[in-house]
Structures are given as structure tokens and as C-alpha cells.
């Protein structure tokens, strides 16, 4: 059976231990985090496809999502942090860049948010996650206080394009200039750059995100004026 389909069934069955053993058996010395997260994303996409074909229930999806989240956490804390005692490509004395991850209204992307936050952390960033029930006013207040270098959110629902535009407009009103990052499935299907201001980075997949972080860590002008924190 296809590895994605095998792991999908283990997720649906709620098999935490077997899922971890299966995932762990596929991780080799040169396996990157983007490859692991990409595989887990494909697995959850397959669970969604099974639901669309009436071969999995909504309850199955929730069970699978819970197992997937535990796999992400286990991988990061048992693999990544063991490999990097200081999971940081930057010097420990360097001020860590910050990313704030948002979940848009009417969209719950907790799995993608976990993967993204852990990938940033692996490269030495501080990450803060804000759920979808937080108002934009409170989001902006927190951003002004914490001053993240990057503010990232994603969208997978076409009817949410107007909300994406509103988020962009509101974030442009901050009193400093963070990089705005837009991800999600729609970025692969549509040219969303048209709706984005110049300080926006559009990310189509986890591989692109990993490459962007690597390049970002190697230059000093990556995040507007956000690094001037107090």
C-alpha cells in the first residue's frame, strides 16, 4: 500500500504508537523537516479525500487530526530538539527574529500552523500562534507590542479572498513594517500576488517556506524595520 494511504488509515484508527513507529521508520539521517511535514500534509489531504468519497466520517477526520498533531509534536521534540540542543542556526547571542501566525476567521489551520511554527523555531525564530476567534483589533494590538518580524496567515477557501484583502489592509496600518506572509492551498491554485502589497511573501508549500527561512536567516534586511524592538 502507498505510504500516505497506510499512515492515513493509522491516523483514522487513532493509532498513535503505530503511527509514530511508521513515521519514525521512514525518517533517515538526511531526512529534512520539510520532507516530514510534507508527508504529514499529504496524509491529512488523503484523509480529506476519503471524507469527500464518503469513506471517512467527520469524526474520523477529527481523530486523524489529533493523531497528526501528536506526530508533529513528537517529531519536533524527539527528533529536531535532540539533533539541535540549541535548535538554532543563528548564534545564541543574536536577537531571535519573531513570527506571528494567524488563523483566519472561518478557517481552522491548526495543523499547518503547528508545522509552520516548529519549522521557524528549528531555524532559531520565536513563534507565537493566534487562533481564529481573536479580533483583528486585538491582533494588531499584540503585534504592536510584540513586534514580530513576520506576520503569517493562510487561506484555503475561495470565498475568503475578501477577508484576505481586509487582513492585508489592516496589517498595513501597523506602526512598523513587518513582512506579511500568505500561504495555504489557494496560493497554488490562484495568483494571489495581485491582492498583496509589496511587503508580502506568498508561499505555496512547505518546501518554499523552508527555502525562504534559510535565505532570510542569511541576510540582515529581511523584515523591514521590525527588528528595532524595545
C-alpha angles and dihedrals in degrees: 000000000000110000092234091052092046093052091043090059092048089051092050090048090054092239103159098168096042090046091053092047090050094047092044091052089059095051114095131181093269097041110123127217090243089058092050094047091045090054092049090048091052089049093054091044087056090051088054091051090051089054091050089054091049090246093116132037131226087255089054089054092052092048090048091048091053091051091046092053090052089051091052092050093044092050093050099044098036099037113020098039091045090053093046111035083187097032089210135116088191125077111272088235092057119099105253117239116236135225126192115203120204131196109212124232112275091014127092112195100161094142093051090044091054093050092047095048093048092048091053090047091051088060093050102267129136111235131199123186126206122192126228097257092069115102121239089241091060091043091055092046090053092046092052090051100042097031101209115201090220130030111196134186136157140213133200101168119086094209088060093069091101088054090050089054091048091050090051092050093048094047091051088063094065115118092241134040115251122173110259114217123198122192139155138103095295090065088068095046102041139033098249093168087089090069096044130093120231095267092061127108117201113209119193101184145359092268091058090048092053091049092048093051092049092051091042092054091053097058135055102217097061103117113036111241096325094111090071093091129158 
